[in-house]
Amino acid sequence: MRYEVITIFPELIETAAKVGLLGKALTSGLIELTCLSPRKFATNKHNSVDDTPYGGGSGMVMSVAPLAAAFEALDADAAASGRPAGHKVLLTPTGRVFDQATARRLAELPALTLLSGRYEGIDDRVRSLVDEEISLGDFVLNGGEVAALAIIEATARLLPGVLGNQSSVIEESHSAGVLEYPQYTRPREFRGVEVPAVLLSGDHKQIARYRRQLSLVRTRAARPDLFDQLKLSSEDRALLDAYDAEHSA
């Protein structure tokens, strides 16, 4: 996977991408990362890429011309090397909320180009230059760099070889449509709280049932919106009924 990020703060992306699994994936060549500042295409002596908004208002707006030039430069580089252009994503609060299904879809692409905005906003004509718009959620950040890193990490970890144990991807929260079951490690007892006995039993079938049950219970309690979308099997309903009966007293 090739990642391209258009940002006026490339160091934010490049520094974070050097650590952890992303750093290993970069070093091993499993992923590629290019950060490009639109300031490179500014046409004024101050290399500014923003201006005051037409119609008035507070703050500054990122200009369309430097951003368009940055897209075109990245596309030209891809064409020169015989590779497909990146799928262009505008990171914006007005975009579709990013989720695990979107991460899986984007992870199947050969290249992803993320436009990270700053200031009060971006000239609306940029929307015609991108393939889709994505938001991390209903909150406001100072810029799109954090969102870009979130998308890079969420998609890169789905690529073969990036995680040491690829089966972890299947079992994690949201990957199976439910929140992940509770996990424990040593010590067996901590401040009066013991690891559930079923996890020490060695009965893998019972452990699997317990984990599925707790995943369903957690999802129902913490994310009813996700729970309502689940297609529960008869076994799932039996697990929930058993849990409710046990904890109703």
C-alpha positions as CSV (number, residue, x, y, z in Angstrom):
1,M,0.0,0.0,0.0
2,R,1.2,3.5,-0.9
3,Y,0.2,6.3,1.3
4,E,0.4,10.0,0.3
5,V,-0.5,12.8,2.6
6,I,-0.9,16.4,1.6
7,T,-0.3,18.5,4.7
8,I,1.5,21.8,5.7
9,F,2.9,19.8,8.6
10,P,4.5,16.8,7.1
11,E,6.7,16.3,10.2
12,L,3.7,15.4,12.2
13,I,2.9,12.5,10.0
14,E,6.5,11.4,9.3
15,T,7.5,11.4,13.0
16,A,4.5,9.3,14.2
17,A,4.9,6.9,11.3
18,K,8.4,6.0,12.4
19,V,7.4,4.2,15.6
20,G,5.7,0.9,16.4
21,L,4.2,-1.4,13.8
22,L,3.9,1.5,11.2
23,G,7.7,2.1,11.5
24,K,8.4,-1.6,11.0
25,A,6.0,-1.8,8.0
26,L,7.8,1.2,6.4
27,T,11.3,-0.2,7.1
28,S,10.3,-3.6,5.6
29,G,8.7,-2.1,2.6
30,L,5.2,-3.4,3.3
31,I,3.9,0.2,3.1
32,E,5.2,3.4,1.5
33,L,4.6,6.9,2.8
34,T,5.0,10.3,1.0
35,C,4.2,13.6,2.6
36,L,3.8,16.6,0.4
37,S,3.4,20.2,1.6
38,P,1.1,22.4,-0.6
39,R,3.5,25.3,0.2
40,K,5.7,23.8,-2.4
41,F,3.2,25.1,-5.0
42,A,2.4,28.5,-3.4
43,T,2.8,31.4,-5.8
44,N,3.4,34.2,-3.4
45,K,6.6,35.3,-1.7
46,H,5.5,34.1,1.8
47,N,4.6,30.6,0.5
48,S,1.2,30.9,2.1
49,V,-1.6,28.5,1.1
50,D,-4.5,30.3,2.7
51,D,-6.4,33.5,2.2
52,T,-9.4,35.4,3.7
53,P,-12.8,34.0,2.8
54,Y,-15.1,35.7,0.3
55,G,-18.1,37.1,2.0
56,G,-16.2,37.8,5.2
57,G,-16.0,35.7,8.3
58,S,-13.4,34.6,10.9
59,G,-10.3,32.7,10.1
60,M,-8.5,31.8,6.9
61,V,-9.4,29.3,4.1
62,M,-7.0,27.0,2.4
63,S,-6.7,27.9,-1.3
64,V,-7.6,25.5,-4.0
65,A,-4.7,26.1,-6.4
66,P,-1.8,24.8,-4.3
67,L,-3.9,21.8,-3.3
68,A,-4.8,21.0,-6.9
69,A,-1.2,21.3,-7.8
70,A,-0.2,18.9,-5.0
71,F,-2.7,16.3,-6.3
72,E,-1.4,16.7,-9.8
73,A,2.2,16.3,-8.8
74,L,1.5,13.1,-6.9
75,D,-0.5,11.7,-9.8
76,A,2.3,12.6,-12.2
77,D,4.9,10.8,-10.0
78,A,2.7,7.7,-9.9
79,A,2.2,7.8,-13.7
80,A,5.9,8.2,-14.3
81,S,6.6,5.1,-12.2
82,G,3.8,3.1,-13.9
83,R,1.7,2.9,-10.8
84,P,-2.0,3.8,-10.2
85,A,-2.9,7.2,-8.8
86,G,-3.9,7.3,-5.2
87,H,-7.6,7.2,-4.2
88,K,-8.1,10.8,-3.0
89,V,-9.7,11.4,0.4
90,L,-10.6,14.8,1.8
91,L,-10.5,14.7,5.6
92,T,-13.3,17.0,6.8
93,P,-15.9,17.1,9.6
94,T,-18.6,17.0,6.9
95,G,-17.4,13.7,5.5
96,R,-18.8,10.2,6.1
97,V,-17.8,8.9,9.6
98,F,-14.8,6.5,9.4
99,D,-15.5,2.9,10.6
100,Q,-14.0,-0.5,10.3
101,A,-15.9,-1.4,7.2
102,T,-14.4,1.7,5.5
103,A,-10.9,0.7,6.8
104,R,-11.3,-2.7,5.2
105,R,-12.4,-1.1,1.9
106,L,-9.6,1.4,1.8
107,A,-7.0,-1.3,2.7
108,E,-7.8,-3.1,-0.5
109,L,-6.6,-0.1,-2.6
110,P,-3.1,0.1,-4.1
111,A,-2.7,3.7,-3.0
112,L,-4.4,6.2,-0.8
113,T,-4.0,10.0,-1.0
114,L,-5.2,11.9,2.2
115,L,-5.7,15.6,2.1
116,S,-5.2,17.1,5.6
117,G,-6.8,20.5,6.0
118,R,-5.9,23.4,8.4
119,Y,-7.2,26.8,9.3
120,E,-10.9,27.6,9.2
121,G,-11.6,25.4,6.2
122,I,-10.8,24.5,2.6
123,D,-12.0,26.2,-0.6
124,D,-15.1,24.2,-1.5
125,R,-13.9,23.6,-5.1
126,V,-11.4,21.1,-3.7
127,R,-14.3,18.7,-3.3
128,S,-14.5,18.2,-7.0
129,L,-10.9,16.9,-6.9
130,V,-11.3,14.1,-4.5
131,D,-13.0,10.6,-4.6
132,E,-14.6,10.8,-1.2
133,E,-14.8,12.7,2.1
134,I,-14.2,11.2,5.5
135,S,-14.6,12.4,9.1
136,L,-13.3,10.8,12.3
137,G,-16.5,11.8,14.1
138,D,-18.6,14.6,15.5
139,F,-15.8,16.7,16.9
140,V,-13.4,19.3,15.7
141,L,-9.6,19.0,15.4
142,N,-7.0,21.7,14.7
143,G,-6.2,19.9,11.4
144,G,-6.5,16.7,9.5
145,E,-3.1,15.2,10.5
146,V,-4.5,13.1,13.4
147,A,-7.3,11.9,11.1
148,A,-4.8,10.9,8.4
149,L,-2.7,9.0,10.9
150,A,-5.8,7.2,12.2
151,I,-6.7,6.1,8.7
152,I,-3.2,5.0,7.9
153,E,-2.9,2.9,11.0
154,A,-6.4,1.4,10.8
155,T,-5.8,0.3,7.1
156,A,-2.1,-0.6,7.3
157,R,-2.7,-3.1,10.1
158,L,-5.1,-5.0,7.9
159,L,-2.4,-5.6,5.3
160,P,-0.7,-9.0,5.2
161,G,2.5,-9.1,7.2
162,V,2.0,-5.8,9.1
163,L,0.7,-7.6,12.2
164,G,2.7,-10.4,13.7
165,N,-0.5,-12.4,14.3
166,Q,-3.0,-11.8,11.5
167,S,-5.8,-13.7,13.4
168,S,-5.8,-10.7,15.8
169,V,-7.5,-8.6,13.1
170,I,-10.4,-11.0,13.0
171,E,-11.0,-11.1,16.8
172,E,-10.7,-7.4,17.5
173,S,-13.4,-5.0,18.4
174,H,-15.6,-4.0,15.4
175,S,-13.9,-6.5,13.0
176,A,-16.6,-9.0,13.8
177,G,-19.3,-6.4,14.3
178,V,-19.1,-6.6,18.1
179,L,-16.9,-5.2,20.8
180,E,-14.0,-7.3,21.9
181,Y,-14.4,-9.6,24.9
182,P,-12.5,-8.8,28.2
183,Q,-8.9,-9.9,28.3
184,Y,-6.7,-11.0,31.3
185,T,-3.1,-11.9,31.9
186,R,-0.9,-12.5,35.0
187,P,-1.3,-12.2,37.9
188,R,-4.2,-14.6,38.4
189,E,-5.5,-12.4,41.3
190,F,-5.1,-8.6,41.7
191,R,-6.5,-6.7,44.7
192,G,-9.2,-9.3,45.3
193,V,-10.3,-9.6,41.7
194,E,-9.6,-12.9,40.1
195,V,-9.4,-14.0,36.5
196,P,-12.7,-15.7,35.5
197,A,-12.5,-19.4,36.2
198,V,-13.6,-20.4,32.7
199,L,-10.5,-18.9,31.2
200,L,-8.3,-21.2,33.4
201,S,-10.3,-24.3,32.6
202,G,-8.6,-25.4,29.4
203,D,-12.0,-26.0,27.9
204,H,-11.6,-24.2,24.6
205,K,-15.3,-24.6,23.6
206,Q,-16.5,-23.1,26.9
207,I,-13.9,-20.3,26.6
208,A,-15.2,-19.5,23.1
209,R,-18.8,-19.4,24.4
210,Y,-17.8,-17.2,27.3
211,R,-15.9,-14.7,25.1
212,R,-18.8,-14.6,22.6
213,Q,-21.3,-14.0,25.4
214,L,-19.2,-11.1,26.9
215,S,-18.7,-9.5,23.5
216,L,-22.4,-9.5,22.9
217,V,-23.1,-8.2,26.4
218,R,-20.5,-5.4,26.1
219,T,-21.8,-4.4,22.7
220,R,-25.4,-4.3,23.9
221,A,-24.5,-2.1,26.9
222,A,-21.9,0.2,25.4
223,R,-22.9,0.4,21.7
224,P,-26.6,-0.3,21.3
225,D,-26.4,1.2,17.8
226,L,-24.0,-1.6,16.8
227,F,-26.0,-4.2,18.7
228,D,-29.2,-3.3,16.8
229,Q,-27.4,-4.1,13.5
230,L,-26.4,-7.6,14.6
231,K,-28.1,-10.7,13.1
232,L,-28.2,-12.8,16.3
233,S,-28.1,-16.6,15.9
234,S,-30.2,-18.8,18.2
235,E,-27.0,-19.6,20.1
236,D,-26.3,-15.8,20.6
237,R,-29.8,-15.3,22.0
238,A,-29.3,-18.3,24.3
239,L,-26.0,-16.8,25.6
240,L,-27.7,-13.5,26.3
241,D,-30.6,-15.1,28.0
242,A,-28.3,-17.1,30.2
243,Y,-26.3,-14.0,31.1
244,D,-29.4,-12.0,31.9
245,A,-30.9,-14.9,34.0
246,E,-27.6,-15.2,36.0
247,H,-27.3,-11.4,36.6
248,S,-31.0,-10.6,37.2
249,A,-30.9,-11.5,40.9
